[in-house]
Amino acid sequence: MAAPAAVCAGLSALCPAPSAQRLPPAVNSNLEQTPSGGQTRRPLQPANGPVVLPDDLSRVRLAPGYTVDMEVFGIPELTQTLAVDNTGAVVVPMIGAVPLAGKTLREAEAAIAAALVDKEIVNAPTVTLTLTQFTLQGVTVSGEVQTPGEIRLFAPRPLLRVLADAGGVTTSAGGEIELRHRDLDGAESIRHFPYLRGTSSPEADRALVYPGDTVFIGRAGIVYVLGAVTRPGGYLMVNSGSLNLPEAIGLAEGVTLVSAPKTVIVVRKIEDQMHTYNLRLDKMSHGAIPAFQLIDGDMVYVPTSGVKSTLVTYSAILSAAASASIIAGSGR
């Protein structure tokens, strides 16, 4: 019979890693752990509300509000319950304050053992810490995800697993993930990871989200296809996040019978200046010249036959773009 998931969370070396899940407090309170000494200790006491548990308790990093039971092999007098205070330290008898915030249980054991040696209390101590109480910090996941909101983490979790916990990205998601992290000293770092739904990104695969982090998925860029096309509107540059001129016309279901496709106008804003490109769609469509690559915010305008491109004004194109509906397209 397969071992229960609650026991596997504490015995990761003996059980296969469980699938990502949110467990209610009633299940969390049954979680047991095995410290380095091998004996099973009493269950953890979690905070109220759903929490995503780690596959391996060795990844948990201590923080203010956490409580651990300490044992030193062969010295029962040193058995204590230690609470991590607001400074991130625990007060160990005969040692004093030992900073533990940000350390894993194994790193914390080594730090206390080193302090015992430094104080000449024990020559070669074997310290065992067992996590007994913890507080939870939320990770905020916002933007183009199916269920934006807060996910409370017990330990660092892979970025893509966090996205899965939020239901995955929407079809309107752009090709980048923003991850904001605040260190213990208050310094904030912002990292960006390329991410395309259905593909693997090595950077995103390796990234970890820590309790207190913020994950944001931006919306895909928009290209406006206007004028004499079958379905004018604003098209999201989803999936690959790239779109060229013939592809954009294709998303708009092609030009109409009254169009003049030889010269198509693209209006692009660069550093608060509007730039106009008169492009030969007919030659691009047949591969005679390279396809023009569009960027976020470009406005493509197909003139009506008999109307010279020089007579098309910025104001007319901007007005058409402002009233256009947004349609989910698909890049290639």
Helices and strands as residue ranges (DSSP letters): H 5-10, E 22-23, H 25-28, E 51-52, G 57-59, E 67-72, G 76-78, E 80-83, E 89-92, E 96-99, H 105-118, E 127-133, E 137-143, E 149-153, E 157-158, H 159-165, E 173-182, E 188-194, H 202-206, E 208-209, E 214-219, E 222-227, E 233-236, E 243-244, H 245-251, E 264-270, E 273-279, H 281-285, E 293-294, E 299-302, G 309-311, H 314-322, E 326-327
